[in-house]
């Protein structure tokens, strides 16, 4: 009798086990969530993107972003003989972002009712994302380093972050930034100053106001970039050698160029004037500061107080240009 009861008990247990692994079985929500967590970096794109085209500066970059799966709910599913597919409402989040989207997960079924992950993908146009706080300083620095101007060179260097404020996916940032290619524009007959004058090294540092707009999916776009006017004396301190090179280019062939030095400056709005003095007198370099690019465009050189004397060596790429071509309005 005891052996009979034992046989019945074992038979019932076998039926229960077989029922749990039968054709009706499918991956559970817990299993699906675990697979998404483990394989999200392989199959999904949770990264951020930065883009700008203000008409003055450009830039784009990808920024890695780690997200946690905070919730998952199966929206619908399809079970076939050898496969299973689930459409899941999934929430991703970290300290800065909260994303929601539909993730499709598929499995293949093998012998002994073994389910193996086949694919994970995000259903198109289903992601919504909210920025919960301002981008951190490292992210803002990465964005600034991606910028470039007409020179096609990444020349913007982030300095001190002054402030950042987020409101409805729009972030206002104020930051000190250095432009490593200050002097641009045309210096002679259509020739760009940075192409004509060899070794023109310069930089300008200024406080810059930036507006970043989050598109509610995964992209930050810089829509505004405008600097305050930099201090003229600070420009002389960092860029006097470059200013002298510009004066030497325009006065090329003069015998007194080795004596040049920048002696003073003044401004009129965003127009900067620099006195450059030497044995032949004084010339005034006139530059227009462009806040949207943090560059100084050469407007010309006032040579009305310079006594030009031939006899000097013609330098670099330059042939002698008539100084009269570079006269700016009388100062």
Buried (B, 14 or more C-beta within 10 A) or exposed (E): EEEEEEEEEEEEEEEEEEEEEEEEBBBEEEBBBBBBEEBBEEBBBBEBBBBBEBEBBBBBBEBEBEBEBEEBEBEEBEBEEEEBBBBBBBBBBBEBBBBBBBBBBBBEBEEEEEBEBEEBEBEEEBBEBBBEEBBEBEBBBBBBBBBBBBBEEBBBBBBEBEEBEBEEBEBBBBBBBBBBBBBBBBBBEEBBBBEBBEEBEBBBBBBBBBBBBBEEBBBBBBEBBBBEEBBBEEBBEBBBEBBBBBBBBBBBBBBBBEEBEBEBBEBEEEEBBBBBBBBBBBBBBBBBBBBBBBBBBBBBBBBBEBEBEEEBEEBEEBEEBEBEEBBBEEE
